[in-house]
Amino acid sequence: MSPMIEWEFEKQTSIEAQAERAMERWQARDYLTTLWTLELNNSTWKTLDLHLEAQMGDGIFYAPSDSASFRGWSETYEAWATLRPGRGLTAELGAERNRFSRDHGRGVLYDVWVLGAKTTWQFTRRLYARFYPQYDTDAEHFDADALLGYVIHPGSVIYLGFNGDGDRVGGRQRTTGRTAFFKVSYLFQR
């Protein structure tokens, strides 16, 4: 059961509120959960879209065993902004926080932030580049992905990319992985 109400305002603004009651089975146990969600979207300006979301309520701690699993308090907060500062340039900036407690805000088991910024440059109709760095505060993991794409025709693309990873090792942030790749995806047309 998920009753929801949505308000649509002038200038492309909306607010959505939802309550969700669900039964989920994990291991050998059923968990009855209630989640509350509030979402705000605004795309009034051509150069900026905003999205804010908060979700809180019952959550399940998914442990490897049934006896270690339990229902606790879950909170998720998201903030996203899409910027279009110039022709062919788009930047999506985001922050997400996930927090889980044994009880409403007490006995915090984890509190994780994931931060990201995906930037895309569309140089021509066929040629584009994308750069996407992300950071996870729990694992202290940094990931950066870069991609160059060229569209031969719809459905056929040549990609050149690079992925780099960094982790905290021995008290210092170090490069832990690098991958370069080349890929061709071709759609045969009749």
NUBANU-341029 format. One record per residue (C-alpha): x, y, z negated; residue number from 1. Coordinates in pm, whole numbers, plus 50000, padded with zeros to 5 digits. Layout:
! residues N
{{X; Y; Z}; NUM}
...
***
This chain:
! residues 190
{{50000; 50000; 50000}; 1}
{{50150; 50335; 50108}; 2}
{{49924; 50640; 50084}; 3}
{{50077; 50941; 50258}; 4}
{{49992; 51303; 50319}; 5}
{{50159; 51523; 50578}; 6}
{{50134; 51900; 50613}; 7}
{{50215; 52059; 50949}; 8}
{{50289; 52432; 50932}; 9}
{{50357; 52699; 51189}; 10}
{{50708; 52738; 51327}; 11}
{{50773; 52362; 51341}; 12}
{{50785; 52296; 50967}; 13}
{{50642; 51986; 50805}; 14}
{{50625; 51834; 50457}; 15}
{{50543; 51470; 50395}; 16}
{{50468; 51306; 50060}; 17}
{{50429; 50931; 50020}; 18}
{{50379; 50679; 49743}; 19}
{{50465; 50318; 49819}; 20}
{{50370; 50016; 49611}; 21}
{{50532; 49691; 49726}; 22}
{{50612; 49340; 49616}; 23}
{{50959; 49212; 49709}; 24}
{{51100; 48868; 49651}; 25}
{{51469; 48841; 49563}; 26}
{{51626; 48510; 49465}; 27}
{{51344; 48325; 49284}; 28}
{{51166; 48629; 49143}; 29}
{{50901; 48876; 49263}; 30}
{{50956; 49246; 49189}; 31}
{{50670; 49496; 49194}; 32}
{{50811; 49837; 49290}; 33}
{{50677; 50190; 49325}; 34}
{{50865; 50451; 49530}; 35}
{{50788; 50820; 49573}; 36}
{{50914; 51004; 49882}; 37}
{{50914; 51375; 49965}; 38}
{{51041; 51487; 50306}; 39}
{{51086; 51835; 50455}; 40}
{{51164; 51904; 50822}; 41}
{{51218; 52239; 50988}; 42}
{{51314; 52316; 51347}; 43}
{{51209; 52680; 51364}; 44}
{{51533; 52790; 51526}; 45}
{{51661; 52660; 51858}; 46}
{{52014; 52636; 51716}; 47}
{{51931; 52465; 51383}; 48}
{{51718; 52171; 51261}; 49}
{{51697; 52087; 50890}; 50}
{{51590; 51767; 50717}; 51}
{{51569; 51716; 50339}; 52}
{{51445; 51397; 50176}; 53}
{{51419; 51267; 49822}; 54}
{{51311; 50916; 49729}; 55}
{{51290; 50787; 49374}; 56}
{{51128; 50508; 49182}; 57}
{{51176; 50140; 49116}; 58}
{{51467; 49967; 49282}; 59}
{{51615; 49620; 49270}; 60}
{{51970; 49545; 49166}; 61}
{{52057; 49269; 49413}; 62}
{{52299; 49054; 49213}; 63}
{{52432; 48720; 49339}; 64}
{{52225; 48532; 49082}; 65}
{{51863; 48554; 48974}; 66}
{{51952; 48605; 48608}; 67}
{{52180; 48904; 48686}; 68}
{{51927; 49074; 48918}; 69}
{{51680; 49323; 48772}; 70}
{{51443; 49610; 48847}; 71}
{{51589; 49950; 48768}; 72}
{{51560; 50314; 48873}; 73}
{{51668; 50417; 49224}; 74}
{{51727; 50768; 49361}; 75}
{{51820; 50863; 49717}; 76}
{{51872; 51221; 49834}; 77}
{{51949; 51318; 50194}; 78}
{{52026; 51651; 50360}; 79}
{{52089; 51677; 50734}; 80}
{{52142; 51976; 50958}; 81}
{{52174; 51968; 51336}; 82}
{{52355; 52271; 51475}; 83}
{{52359; 52373; 51841}; 84}
{{52595; 52673; 51844}; 85}
{{52658; 52675; 52217}; 86}
{{52569; 52511; 52542}; 87}
{{52667; 52144; 52538}; 88}
{{52784; 52144; 52174}; 89}
{{52589; 51969; 51896}; 90}
{{52702; 51908; 51537}; 91}
{{52508; 51689; 51294}; 92}
{{52615; 51744; 50933}; 93}
{{52484; 51509; 50667}; 94}
{{52509; 51420; 50302}; 95}
{{52341; 51125; 50131}; 96}
{{52347; 51038; 49762}; 97}
{{52242; 50696; 49630}; 98}
{{52217; 50648; 49256}; 99}
{{52098; 50341; 49064}; 100}
{{52033; 50322; 48690}; 101}
{{51912; 50055; 48449}; 102}
{{51644; 50293; 48326}; 103}
{{51518; 50633; 48444}; 104}
{{51856; 50814; 48464}; 105}
{{52028; 50618; 48185}; 106}
{{52286; 50345; 48228}; 107}
{{52402; 50454; 48575}; 108}
{{52546; 50156; 48766}; 109}
{{52651; 50347; 49075}; 110}
{{52639; 50699; 49213}; 111}
{{52760; 50711; 49573}; 112}
{{52786; 50998; 49819}; 113}
{{52827; 50944; 50195}; 114}
{{52927; 51255; 50389}; 115}
{{52944; 51279; 50767}; 116}
{{52975; 51522; 51056}; 117}
{{52905; 51397; 51408}; 118}
{{53004; 51644; 51680}; 119}
{{52921; 51593; 52048}; 120}
{{53045; 51798; 52343}; 121}
{{52855; 51750; 52670}; 122}
{{53105; 51893; 52921}; 123}
{{52903; 51801; 53230}; 124}
{{52599; 51584; 53295}; 125}
{{52836; 51288; 53325}; 126}
{{53125; 51360; 53085}; 127}
{{53095; 51386; 52707}; 128}
{{53307; 51347; 52392}; 129}
{{53199; 51256; 52040}; 130}
{{53383; 51279; 51708}; 131}
{{53235; 51131; 51389}; 132}
{{53422; 51143; 51056}; 133}
{{53257; 50992; 50745}; 134}
{{53358; 50962; 50380}; 135}
{{53220; 50721; 50115}; 136}
{{53292; 50834; 49757}; 137}
{{53239; 50489; 49604}; 138}
{{53490; 50300; 49816}; 139}
{{53699; 50617; 49867}; 140}
{{53689; 50518; 50232}; 141}
{{53739; 50762; 50520}; 142}
{{53636; 50660; 50871}; 143}
{{53689; 50865; 51188}; 144}
{{53554; 50759; 51527}; 145}
{{53623; 50936; 51858}; 146}
{{53463; 50849; 52190}; 147}
{{53498; 50978; 52543}; 148}
{{53225; 50870; 52785}; 149}
{{53173; 50909; 53157}; 150}
{{52837; 50817; 53315}; 151}
{{52885; 50663; 53660}; 152}
{{52509; 50646; 53711}; 153}
{{52223; 50584; 53462}; 154}
{{52298; 50258; 53281}; 155}
{{52667; 50251; 53385}; 156}
{{52923; 50416; 53160}; 157}
{{53301; 50409; 53106}; 158}
{{53411; 50451; 52743}; 159}
{{53747; 50530; 52587}; 160}
{{53747; 50531; 52208}; 161}
{{53946; 50533; 51887}; 162}
{{53854; 50428; 51532}; 163}
{{54068; 50515; 51231}; 164}
{{54022; 50412; 50868}; 165}
{{54174; 50542; 50548}; 166}
{{54144; 50402; 50197}; 167}
{{54281; 50483; 49853}; 168}
{{54566; 50237; 49793}; 169}
{{54798; 50267; 49495}; 170}
{{54657; 50606; 49400}; 171}
{{54713; 50757; 49748}; 172}
{{54498; 50789; 50056}; 173}
{{54654; 50572; 50330}; 174}
{{54573; 50472; 50684}; 175}
{{54440; 50117; 50672}; 176}
{{54322; 50060; 51026}; 177}
{{54347; 50193; 51380}; 178}
{{54167; 50061; 51686}; 179}
{{54170; 50193; 52041}; 180}
{{53935; 50052; 52303}; 181}
{{53830; 50081; 52665}; 182}
{{53491; 49956; 52780}; 183}
{{53299; 49955; 53106}; 184}
{{52925; 49896; 53109}; 185}
{{52788; 49862; 53460}; 186}
{{52426; 49826; 53569}; 187}
{{52395; 49654; 53906}; 188}
{{52116; 49814; 54104}; 189}
{{51927; 49669; 54398}; 190}
***
